[in-house]
């Protein structure tokens, strides 16, 4: 009973803060830089297990969320001098066989970009897969979040914990009602506040906000809606990816953007 009361109280506080800040200003603008880290769960062919230590254990990229009222734009963050060079392909050879790892969405390809209109309930996502550009249009379908009574502080903001199961994967989100935006990194949103930290599939993919700027203006070069690629639905895009991965003997987990190929010399 006490836990239920705490949960209801937390939810009421979140909604009150969300509503008060939403009406306190006409248009909220902002820029959030996330670090996206994907763990590499690599399954090598029999006899090549010794090569596993030569592959990176994870891959971290910087993603940027731009906020303009009820419009959100997620895209690659500008490169900095301290950023490591992003590999397009890694290759290893052993015992007469070669393993190649291709990273989809590298900076020399079509940029991964997603535009969301919260008012219209629609999103347009631009993706690159093996040199082919796709433009995915879909309705926004928020997950069935379960709010918990857990609270914390992150980057000076009060955050609340929510959980969900999406495509059989456990998802944990920490969101702040102090930033009244029902969004977050990439496709994740639907909570009464901006998601600052996200854990997908028990740590296989994580997002963490590293820079939060509110009240900023976006330049024309920065605010560019996705428009490149063949128009497909999400189901059509997933089918294209899965079929190609099967042809190459690779697997996709948690939306991973890497492909492994094995060839004999």
Number of C-alpha atoms within 10 A of each C-alpha: 6 7 10 11 11 14 16 15 13 18 18 12 13 22 18 15 18 22 16 13 17 18 10 10 9 9 12 19 19 19 21 21 24 24 19 17 18 22 17 16 15 15 12 16 10 7 9 15 11 10 13 13 8 10 14 12 12 12 14 15 17 20 22 21 24 23 25 19 18 17 18 27 25 26 26 18 16 11 12 8 6 6 10 10 9 13 12 15 14 14 14 13 15 13 9 8 12 15 19 15 17 17 20 23 21 18 15 10 16 19 18 22 25 23 25 25 17 18 9 11 13 14 20 22 28 23 24 20 20 14 12 11 20 22 21 22 18 15 14 18 13 15 16 13 18 12 17 17 16 13 15 13 12 16 11 7 14 16 24 24 20 21 18 17 15 15 10 9 14 14 22 21 26 24 32 28 27 21 22 23 29 21 26 25 28 20 16 18 22 19 26 23 25 24 28 26 22 23 18 19 17 11 15 18 22 22 26 21 22 13 13 13 11 13 12 13 14 15 8 7 6 13 17 13 17 21 16 16 16 14 17 15 17 15 10 11 17 13 12 12 14 14 11 16 16 11 9 14 13 17 17 15 14 15 10 16 15 21 21 21 16 18 11 10 9
